[in-house]
């Protein structure tokens, strides 16, 4: 891995490069993204790029980590409310509303990167898988809280339901992206909620 900066200026430069690379990848795809364009957008020289990142794959790993954080941090407040049925439905509604605002475009940024580089670089795939693990854990923790509070039956398998919910969410996002139809995500999440709802007290 490249140098991890210890100064504020160095950290800001590295962050600027990652932000620029994330934008280039989103627009052109990971394979077509060039270090020259990243450098131009970040106002960073080639020597700076190679100071902070060993190569393009190293930079793409940083993009994958940043993508995980953006997707999950954007749901942090919603995750905090997943311990109730009202919070769970609000989370689902907000995800659908986001797709409606985007016109069904974009899909899941984490899944998009898996498709572009996951089969080419096992290290990047592992980083992206950890993002899904964190997402699933947030759902599982919310369901576990619902079990503890008595909203869900004591014999409810929170881990299984969380995995199923995330799978429904990802499938719904793929169909929404392909069809430009946010209702595909709505239907997928309604199915997940119905399954969870079947375990309510």
C-alpha positions in Angstrom: 0.0 0.0 0.0 1.1 3.6 -0.6 2.1 6.0 2.1 -0.5 6.8 4.8 -0.3 10.5 5.4 0.2 11.9 8.9 -0.2 15.6 8.2 -3.5 17.4 7.6 -2.2 18.5 4.2 -1.3 15.0 3.2 -4.6 13.6 4.4 -6.4 16.2 2.4 -4.5 15.4 -0.7 -5.1 11.7 -0.4 -8.8 12.3 0.3 -9.0 14.6 -2.8 -7.4 11.9 -5.0 -9.9 9.3 -3.7 -12.8 11.6 -4.2 -11.7 12.3 -7.8 -11.1 8.6 -8.5 -14.6 7.8 -7.1 -16.2 10.3 -9.5 -14.2 9.0 -12.5 -15.1 5.4 -11.7 -18.8 6.3 -11.4 -18.7 8.0 -14.7 -16.5 5.8 -16.8 -16.3 2.5 -14.9 -13.3 1.1 -13.0 -11.6 -0.5 -16.1 -11.8 2.7 -18.2 -10.8 5.0 -15.4 -7.4 6.4 -16.0 -4.9 7.7 -13.5 -4.2 10.7 -15.7 -7.9 11.8 -15.5 -7.9 11.2 -11.7 -4.8 13.3 -11.4 -6.3 16.1 -13.5 -9.5 16.2 -11.4 -7.7 16.0 -8.1 -5.1 18.6 -9.2 -2.5 16.0 -8.2 0.7 15.0 -10.0 1.6 11.5 -11.1 4.3 11.5 -8.3 1.6 12.3 -5.7 -0.6 9.5 -7.0 2.2 7.0 -6.7 3.2 8.5 -3.3 -0.2 7.6 -1.8 -1.1 4.6 -3.9 1.1 1.8 -5.2 -0.9 1.4 -8.5 -4.4 1.6 -9.9 -5.5 -1.4 -8.0 -4.4 0.1 -4.7 -6.4 3.3 -5.6 -9.4 1.2 -6.5 -9.3 -0.5 -3.1 -9.4 2.9 -1.5 -12.3 3.8 -3.8 -14.1 0.6 -2.6 -13.5 1.5 1.0 -14.8 5.0 0.4 -17.8 3.7 -1.4 -18.7 1.4 1.5 -18.5 4.4 3.8 -20.6 6.7 1.7 -23.4 4.1 1.2 -23.5 3.0 4.9 -22.9 6.4 6.5 -25.7 7.7 4.4 -28.0 5.3 6.3 -26.6 5.8 9.7 -29.6 7.7 11.2 -32.0 5.2 9.6 -30.0 2.2 11.0 -30.3 3.7 14.5 -34.1 3.3 14.2 -34.2 -0.2 12.9 -35.0 -1.6 16.3 -38.7 -0.9 15.8 -41.3 -1.8 13.1 -41.8 2.0 12.4 -38.1 2.5 12.0 -37.8 -0.6 9.7 -40.6 0.6 7.4 -39.1 4.2 7.4 -35.7 2.8 6.3 -37.4 0.9 3.4 -39.4 4.0 2.4 -36.3 6.2 2.4 -34.5 3.8 0.1 -37.3 3.7 -2.3 -37.6 7.5 -2.1 -33.9 7.8 -3.0 -34.5 5.7 -6.1 -37.5 7.8 -7.1 -35.4 11.0 -6.8 -32.7 9.4 -9.0 -35.2 8.1 -11.5 -34.1 4.6 -10.9 -30.5 5.3 -11.9 -27.3 4.4 -10.2 -28.3 1.1 -8.5 -26.1 0.1 -5.5 -22.6 1.7 -5.7 -21.1 -1.3 -3.8 -22.7 -3.9 -6.1 -21.7 -1.8 -9.2 -18.0 -2.1 -8.1 -18.3 -5.8 -7.4 -19.5 -6.3 -11.0 -16.7 -4.2 -12.4 -13.7 -5.3 -10.5 -14.7 -8.1 -8.0 -13.8 -10.9 -10.4 -10.5 -9.3 -11.3 -9.1 -8.4 -7.9 -9.8 -10.5 -4.8 -8.6 -7.8 -2.5 -11.1 -5.3 -3.8 -13.9 -8.0 -3.7 -13.1 -8.6 -0.1 -13.3 -4.9 0.7 -16.7 -4.7 -1.0 -18.0 -7.8 0.7 -17.1 -6.2 4.0 -19.5 -3.4 3.1 -22.3 -5.8 2.6 -21.4 -7.5 5.9 -21.7 -4.1 7.7 -25.0 -3.5 5.9 -26.4 -6.9 6.9 -25.1 -6.5 10.5 -27.0 -3.2 10.8 -30.2 -4.9 9.7 -29.6 -7.9 12.0 -28.9 -5.7 15.0 -32.2 -3.9 14.4 -34.1 -7.1 14.2 -32.4 -8.4 17.3 -33.6 -5.3 19.1 -37.1 -6.0 17.9 -36.9 -9.5 19.3 -35.5 -8.2 22.6 -38.3 -5.6 22.9 -41.0 -8.2 22.1 -42.0 -6.8 18.7 -40.8 -10.0 17.0 -41.2 -13.6 18.3 -38.4 -15.0 20.5 -37.7 -17.8 18.0 -37.2 -15.3 15.1 -33.9 -15.9 13.3 -32.5 -12.4 13.0 -29.5 -13.4 11.0 -31.5 -15.3 8.4 -34.0 -12.5 8.0 -31.2 -9.9 7.7 -29.5 -11.9 5.0 -32.8 -12.3 3.2 -33.7 -8.6 3.5 -30.3 -7.5 2.1 -30.7 -10.0 -0.8 -34.2 -8.6 -1.5 -32.8 -5.1 -1.4 -30.0 -5.8 -3.8 -32.2 -7.6 -6.2 -34.7 -4.8 -6.1 -31.9 -2.3 -6.8 -30.7 -4.2 -9.8 -34.2 -4.4 -11.3 -34.8 -0.8 -10.5 -31.6 0.2 -12.3 -32.3 -2.1 -15.3 -35.9 -1.0 -15.7 -35.6 2.6 -14.4 -38.5 1.7 -12.2 -38.3 2.4 -8.4 -41.4 0.3 -7.9 -39.2 -2.8 -8.4 -37.4 -1.9 -5.2 -40.7 -1.1 -3.5 -42.0 -4.6 -4.3 -38.8 -6.3 -3.2 -38.7 -4.5 0.1 -42.5 -5.0 0.6 -41.8 -8.7 0.3 -39.0 -8.5 2.8 -41.2 -6.6 5.2 -44.0 -9.1 4.8 -41.6 -11.9 5.7 -40.3 -10.0 8.8 -43.9 -9.1 9.6 -44.9 -12.8 9.7 -42.7 -13.0 12.8 -44.4 -10.2 14.7 -46.0 -10.9 18.1 
